[in-house]
Amino acid sequence: MTEENYLNFQVSKLSKVFKQHFPELVLLAQQTLTPESFKIKLQEYINTACLDEERAGEKRKAVERILLLINYDNTTIDELSIGEKIHVRTITYLWQFLREELEEEISTDFILDLFHQLKYLKNPPLIKSDRNLLKKQMNRWPSGLDESVVAVREKNRDRIIKGLIKKIERRHAPSSRYQFEEGMSYEAKYHQVSEWWNSSRFHLTLAIKSPTELNVFLGNTLSDETMRLFLHARKKGMPF
């Protein structure tokens, strides 16, 4: 059975995949009575992956990623791009999945992502550095400091700022900090957006949320095929 087949699996069938590849992890979930106790056991489980000196460095990176999932589990974060609070339950869902006691419907993509994160504990991808290859790849593209590239970037920035001005003018969010004062001239609005431009919060708040809007901000340069794929992805529920 190849890993490509997993993409067509249902969540229930992926349960068998986990039992095949991570029987000890499934047993941990079945032996723990709460997600909190499972997280303690999971942390012990993943830390053993680095006891083997072989490729310990690569395995440590996989451990750190899963530790982040453990630490953020059952917390609430502010998702500025949609203006909502999101409750993170990644490891809780994993515990429920391994016990076959899921309380909510989750996607196969979610389970597959966790599967690969855990797989890297045993077989992390080996990345070999090659200085000559790196230079060869870098030389394929102009530098971001080239005058021609800087000019293109400034032109794009100007177009995007003008698009953001129109977007802010259409917004109806009185509580937002990103609003224009009544009676502001276009030049003043341009200057204001240029200052907001340096704030990451500004970009998250005004984040593009649809393929059509993305195409507008890119000067309508996306092909029909690309737009078709983006619209299909959005229809499937992929965040944009």
C-alpha positions as CSV (number, residue, x, y, z in Angstrom):
1,M,0.0,0.0,0.0
2,T,1.6,3.3,-1.1
3,E,1.3,6.5,0.8
4,E,-0.4,8.1,-2.2
5,N,-3.4,5.9,-1.6
6,Y,-4.0,7.6,1.8
7,L,-5.2,10.7,0.1
8,N,-8.4,8.8,-0.9
9,F,-9.0,7.3,2.5
10,Q,-11.8,8.2,4.8
11,V,-11.1,9.1,8.5
12,S,-12.2,5.7,9.7
13,K,-9.8,4.0,7.3
14,L,-6.9,6.2,8.3
15,S,-7.4,4.8,11.8
16,K,-6.1,1.4,10.5
17,V,-3.1,3.2,9.0
18,F,-2.2,4.7,12.5
19,K,-2.6,1.2,14.1
20,Q,-0.2,-0.2,11.5
21,H,2.5,2.5,11.8
22,F,2.0,3.8,15.4
23,P,0.6,0.9,17.4
24,E,2.3,2.2,20.6
25,L,0.8,5.6,20.1
26,V,-2.7,4.1,19.7
27,L,-2.1,2.1,22.9
28,L,-1.2,5.3,24.7
29,A,-4.4,7.0,23.7
30,Q,-6.4,4.0,24.8
31,Q,-4.7,3.8,28.1
32,T,-5.2,7.5,29.0
33,L,-8.5,8.8,30.3
34,T,-8.2,12.4,29.4
35,P,-6.5,14.5,26.7
36,E,-4.3,16.1,29.3
37,S,-2.9,12.8,30.5
38,F,-2.4,11.8,26.8
39,K,-0.4,14.9,26.2
40,I,2.0,14.1,29.0
41,K,2.5,10.6,27.6
42,L,2.8,11.9,24.1
43,Q,5.6,14.3,25.2
44,E,7.4,11.3,26.8
45,Y,6.9,9.3,23.6
46,I,8.3,11.9,21.2
47,N,11.3,12.7,23.4
48,T,12.4,9.1,23.1
49,A,12.8,9.7,19.3
50,C,15.9,11.7,20.0
51,L,17.6,9.2,22.3
52,D,19.0,7.4,19.2
53,E,22.0,9.4,18.1
54,E,21.5,8.6,14.5
55,R,20.0,11.7,12.8
56,A,19.1,13.1,16.2
57,G,19.3,16.6,14.8
58,E,16.6,16.1,12.2
59,K,14.5,14.2,14.7
60,R,14.8,17.1,17.2
61,K,13.1,19.4,14.6
62,A,10.2,17.0,14.3
63,V,9.9,16.8,18.1
64,E,9.9,20.6,18.4
65,R,7.0,20.8,15.9
66,I,4.9,18.4,17.9
67,L,5.8,20.0,21.2
68,L,4.3,23.2,19.8
69,L,1.1,21.4,19.0
70,I,1.0,20.0,22.5
71,N,1.7,23.4,24.1
72,Y,-1.0,25.2,22.0
73,D,-3.6,22.5,22.5
74,N,-6.8,23.7,24.2
75,T,-5.9,27.4,23.9
76,T,-7.6,30.2,22.1
77,I,-5.9,32.4,19.5
78,D,-7.0,35.6,17.7
79,E,-7.1,34.9,14.0
80,L,-6.8,38.4,12.6
81,S,-7.4,37.5,9.0
82,I,-11.0,36.5,9.8
83,G,-11.5,38.6,12.9
84,E,-12.5,35.6,15.0
85,K,-11.1,33.7,18.0
86,I,-10.2,30.1,17.2
87,H,-10.0,27.3,19.8
88,V,-7.1,25.0,19.1
89,R,-7.6,21.3,19.9
90,T,-5.1,19.6,17.6
91,I,-3.9,17.0,20.1
92,T,-7.3,16.6,21.7
93,Y,-8.7,15.6,18.3
94,L,-5.7,13.2,17.8
95,W,-6.5,11.6,21.1
96,Q,-10.2,11.2,20.2
97,F,-9.2,9.9,16.8
98,L,-6.9,7.2,18.1
99,R,-9.6,6.1,20.6
100,E,-12.2,6.2,17.7
101,E,-14.2,8.6,19.8
102,L,-14.3,11.7,17.7
103,E,-16.9,14.2,18.9
104,E,-16.7,16.4,15.8
105,E,-16.2,15.8,12.1
106,I,-12.6,16.4,11.0
107,S,-11.0,16.2,7.5
108,T,-8.6,13.5,6.2
109,D,-6.1,16.3,5.5
110,F,-5.9,17.1,9.2
111,I,-5.2,13.4,10.1
112,L,-2.7,13.0,7.2
113,D,-0.8,16.1,8.4
114,L,-0.5,14.6,11.9
115,F,0.5,11.3,10.4
116,H,3.5,12.8,8.5
117,Q,4.5,14.9,11.5
118,L,4.7,11.7,13.6
119,K,6.4,9.7,10.8
120,Y,9.2,12.2,10.7
121,L,10.0,11.2,14.3
122,K,11.1,7.8,13.0
123,N,12.3,8.7,9.5
124,P,13.0,12.4,9.2
125,P,13.7,13.7,5.6
126,L,17.4,13.9,4.9
127,I,18.4,17.2,3.4
128,K,21.9,17.4,2.2
129,S,23.5,20.8,1.7
130,D,25.3,21.5,-1.6
131,R,27.0,24.9,-1.8
132,N,27.5,24.7,-5.6
133,L,24.0,23.6,-6.3
134,L,22.7,26.4,-4.0
135,K,24.7,29.0,-5.9
136,K,23.5,27.6,-9.2
137,Q,19.9,27.8,-8.1
138,M,20.3,31.3,-6.8
139,N,21.9,32.5,-10.0
140,R,18.8,31.6,-11.9
141,W,17.0,34.6,-10.5
142,P,17.9,38.3,-10.1
143,S,18.6,39.7,-6.7
144,G,16.0,41.5,-4.8
145,L,18.4,44.4,-4.5
146,D,18.7,44.8,-8.3
147,E,17.3,48.2,-9.4
148,S,14.9,46.7,-11.9
149,V,13.5,44.4,-9.3
150,V,13.2,47.2,-6.8
151,A,11.3,49.3,-9.5
152,V,8.9,46.4,-10.1
153,R,8.3,46.0,-6.4
154,E,7.6,49.7,-5.9
155,K,5.1,49.6,-8.8
156,N,3.4,46.6,-7.3
157,R,3.3,48.3,-3.9
158,D,1.7,51.4,-5.4
159,R,-1.0,49.4,-7.1
160,I,-1.8,47.4,-4.0
161,I,-1.9,50.6,-1.8
162,K,-4.5,52.1,-4.3
163,G,-6.5,48.9,-4.0
164,L,-6.3,48.9,-0.2
165,I,-7.6,52.5,-0.2
166,K,-10.7,51.4,-2.2
167,K,-11.1,48.4,0.2
168,I,-10.9,50.5,3.3
169,E,-13.4,53.0,1.8
170,R,-15.9,50.2,1.4
171,R,-15.4,48.7,4.8
172,H,-18.1,49.0,7.5
173,A,-16.3,48.2,10.7
174,P,-16.6,51.1,13.1
175,S,-14.5,49.3,15.7
176,S,-11.5,48.9,13.3
177,R,-8.4,51.0,13.8
178,Y,-7.9,51.1,10.0
179,Q,-10.4,53.7,8.9
180,F,-10.1,57.1,7.2
181,E,-11.1,60.2,8.9
182,E,-14.0,62.0,7.3
183,G,-12.9,64.5,4.7
184,M,-9.4,63.1,4.1
185,S,-8.0,63.8,0.7
186,Y,-6.8,61.0,-1.6
187,E,-3.2,62.0,-1.0
188,A,-3.7,61.9,2.8
189,K,-5.3,58.4,2.5
190,Y,-2.3,57.2,0.4
191,H,0.1,58.5,3.0
192,Q,-1.9,56.9,5.8
193,V,-2.0,53.5,4.1
194,S,1.8,53.8,3.4
195,E,2.3,54.1,7.2
196,W,0.0,51.3,8.0
197,W,1.9,49.2,5.4
198,N,4.7,48.6,7.9
199,S,2.4,46.9,10.4
200,S,1.8,43.2,10.3
201,R,-1.5,43.6,12.0
202,F,-2.7,45.8,9.2
203,H,-1.9,43.2,6.6
204,L,-3.6,40.5,8.6
205,T,-6.7,42.6,9.1
206,L,-6.9,43.5,5.4
207,A,-5.9,40.0,4.3
208,I,-7.2,38.9,0.9
209,K,-10.0,36.3,1.4
210,S,-11.2,35.4,-2.1
211,P,-9.6,34.3,-5.4
212,T,-11.3,37.2,-7.2
213,E,-9.9,39.8,-4.8
214,L,-6.5,38.2,-5.1
215,N,-6.7,38.6,-8.9
216,V,-7.7,42.2,-8.6
217,F,-4.7,43.0,-6.3
218,L,-2.4,41.2,-8.8
219,G,-3.6,43.4,-11.6
220,N,-5.9,40.7,-13.1
221,T,-2.8,38.7,-14.1
222,L,-4.0,35.2,-13.0
223,S,-4.9,32.8,-15.8
224,D,-8.3,31.3,-16.2
225,E,-7.0,27.9,-15.2
226,T,-5.4,29.3,-12.0
227,M,-8.6,31.0,-11.1
228,R,-10.5,27.8,-11.7
229,L,-8.2,25.9,-9.4
230,F,-8.4,28.7,-6.7
231,L,-12.2,28.8,-6.9
232,H,-12.4,25.0,-6.7
233,A,-10.1,25.0,-3.6
234,R,-12.2,27.6,-1.9
235,K,-15.4,25.6,-2.7
236,K,-13.7,22.6,-1.0
237,G,-13.3,24.7,2.2
238,M,-9.6,25.5,2.0
239,P,-8.8,28.7,3.8
240,F,-7.8,31.6,1.5
